């Protein structure tokens, strides 16, 4: 695996500029609090630990290669390394085992477990991260044999999401996903499994009807988690209603919507900034964006549309996250056009495209309406040579090639978006009195003005508009045709 260095330098604090963009401020805020290697808040006495804590400091990675090529396996492990580093850990070593399927008891075979234990001891690692989702039994068996914390890929991604969530909705979605993941894996340590909290035995207590074994600490925890999950689902449903209202308001104005989707760290936020000057957070890290950002833009002819930056995808995105972020991901399904951003500098961009399309298809399965059109955009062309560009053009015919960093290809992308978004379908010619200036403003805002001139009676326009606006303009029409 190759070294991946995350560029987290954000600004020179001594010369901080007062005119920082929203993204600069968010990046500075995120960089202001980082995990410090070698420090831990974990309790020394594990018998007092009730929940599994993530302590990602010095880790060893382990994967099982069950299908695909060796290159596929190495790419998955390289991505796991980047995920671990994004979570704040130092990767010491990586092991891969070739098997038909993961071992049902310990994920890797017993011989590999012994080898992994030796690596953990020799490297001084405190955590092992597995490149897959472990069952509760596999998790328990590995920890008993390795004597260190064991974390799977799902828990790692959930931890990154928890670090990066900033909005109320994002935090609620991440917490819901974490609790859904934790429920089947919840277990006590030491004597907590038999600790009881309801029964009074034969010593008085609550009297008749209240004596007995009572509820164990574990059962109490499960009940509280179920209650919390129900509460979070209600809260997210309420926030989803607000999001639907805003989306409905845009649809009622019949402004086309474009969703920017793609693999994590493919450059979606950079592309949004390049197209609109939005100034949203841009960081060379996985899952830098968790909260959708919507900005207004215009085609070269002046037709308005909205652009929404969405959360990034990754191979084997935990289903808990897909469910928890469904209301957010529906921004993609509800759009008129999906701009699918691909990292041109990645060694295996086709696997990124496949992973993204799988998640989008999963969202679309629960919809009656057809999925929106897709425009594939290969980003980061400035980071690769002509030979790679030629290969990518062969691999993705019809794709747009851009560099959000240098601006190359952005003008052509704007033109392509303008061709693909729905256009107003009714052409009208109207003479609008000067007293109704708000109607002229609406035509400019929602329609496409073909010609405009000012006369003694008012503003004479020829424009393409949507049916609702065309109906309003009938009283001022000097002639119209569909």
C-alpha positions, 0 to 999 in steps of 0.5 A, a space after each residue: 500500500 502506498 502512503 496517503 498524506 492528508 493535507 490538513 493545513 488550512 491557513 496561516 493563523 497569524 495572517 488570518 484573512 477577515 474575508 474567509 469564505 464559508 468553506 474556509 471557516 468550516 475547514 478552520 473550525 474542523 482543523 482546530 480540534 484534532 486527535 493527538 496520537 498517544 493520548 487516550 481517555 479510555 478507562 484502565 479497568 475494562 470491567 467498568 466499560 459498558 460500551 465499545 469505544 473506538 480508540 483509533 491510534 495505532 492500527 493494523 489493517 486486515 482484509 479477506 480477498 474473496 473475489 476480484 483481482 489482486 488489484 481490486 484487493 489492494 485498492 480496497 485495502 488502500 482505501 481502508 488505510 485512507 479511511 483509518 487515517 481520516 479517522 485520526 489513526 496511524 496505520 502500522 501494517 496491513 495483512 490480506 488473506 485469500 479465502 473463498 469466504 470469510 471465516 464464520 468464527 474469526 473472519 480470518 483463519 485460525 493460522 492468520 489470527 496467530 500471525 496477526 497477534 504476532 504483528 500486533 505485539 511486535 508493532 505495538 498496535 492497540 486496534 485492529 481494523 477489518 475490511 468488512 462488516 463483522 458479526 457480533 460473534 466474529 468481533 468477540 472471538 477476534 478480541 478474545 484472541 488478539 487482546 486488543 480492540 477490533 473495529 470493522 469497516 462499518 464502525 470506522 465509517 460511522 466514526 468518520 461520519 460522527 466526526 464530520 457531522 455539523 448540522 442538527 440533521 447530520 448529527 441525528 442521522 449519524 447517531 441513528 446509524 450508530 445505534 442501529 449498528 450497536 444494537 446487535 453488538 451491544 454487550 457488557 464487560 465483567 459482571 455487568 452482564 448479570 447486573 440486575 436493576 429491577 428485582 428486590 429478591 426477598 428483602 422487601 423492596 417494591 413488595 408483591 409483584 415487583 420481586 424477581 430477577 429484574 432487568 439486566 443492565 444489558 436489557 436496560 441498555 437495549 430498551 433505552 437504545 430502542 427508545 432513542 432510535 424511535 425518537 431520532 426517527 421521528 426527529 429526522 422525519 420532521 426535518 425531512 418534511 422541512 427539506 421536502 417543503 423547500 424542495 417543493 417550493 423550488 419545484 413549484 417555481 419550476 426551477 430545474 435542479 441538478 444534484 452533484 453525486 459521486 465517490 467520496 473525495 472525487 471533488 464534488 464540493 470543488 466542482 460546486 465552487 467552480 460552477 457557482 462560487 459557493 465557497 463551501 468546505 473543500 478538504 482533501 479527506 474522505 466524507 468532508 461533506 455530509 450536509 447538502 448545500 444548494 446554490 443557484 446557477 444559470 445557463 449561459 442563456 440565463 436560464 436559472 437552475 439549482 445545484 446541490 452538493 451531496 454526501 459522497 459514497 464509498 465501496 460497501 457503504 454501510 446500509 445503516 448509513 444509507 437508511 439514516 441518510 435516505 432523506 438527504 440522498 433523495 436529493 439525488 433521486 428528486 433532481 432533474 439531472 445527476 452530475 456524477 463526478 469521478 476522480 480521474 486520478 484514481 487507479 480504478 475509477 470504474 469501481 467508483 462509478 459502480 459503487 455510486 450507481 449501486 447506492 443510487 439504484 438502491 434509493 431509486 427502488 423505492 420510488 415510482 418516478 423514473 430516475 433522473 438523467 446522468 451526466 458523467 464528469 471526470 474531475 482532476 484531469 490536471 493530476 493525470 497525464 495524456 495517456 490516462 486521459 485517453 484511457 478514461 475517454 475510452 472507458 467513459 465515452 460521452 463524459 465531460 473532462 474537467 479540472 475544478 482546481 484549474 477551471 479547465 473544462 468548466 465552461 464546456 460543462 456549463 454548456 452541457 448542463 444547459 443542454 440536459 436540464 429541462 427547458 421551459 416548453 412554452 414560447 410566449 410574446 407578451 406586452 407587460 405594463 410597467 406597473 407589473 414589473 414583478 412579472 417581468 422579473 419573474 420571467 427573467 428568474 424562471 424563464 428564458 428571455 429570447 428578446 426584450 424591448 421597452 415601448 410606450 405601453 410597457 415591456 415587450 418580451 419574447 420568452 420561453 416559460 413554463 405552463 404556469 407562467 404562460 397561463 399568467 401571461 395570457 392576459 398580456 399576450 400579443 401572440 403565443 404558441 407552444 
